[in-house]
Amino acid sequence: MASKLELEEYLYRRAIDIIESTDADYDKENLLFEEVWLPLANLYKDRIMAPKPEGEK
């Protein structure tokens, strides 16, 4: 199984592929959201949802 860092790298490379594609901007936005941003947020949801330690902004 791939590590979080390897999965993150794959998602960033996928984002670059989507951005450099000849698809319409609307299609790119949808692909980025579905194939990159949602999986990336899911990958780090434990850190997103965790309460911040006291004294940290």
HELIX and SHEET records of a PDB file:
HELIX    1   1 LYS A    4  GLU A   20  1                                  17    
HELIX    2   2 ASP A   25  LEU A   32  1                                   8    
HELIX    3   3 PHE A   33  TRP A   37  3                                   5    
HELIX    4   4 LEU A   38  LEU A   43  1                                   6    
HELIX    5   5 LYS A   45  MET A   49  1                                   5    
END                                                                             
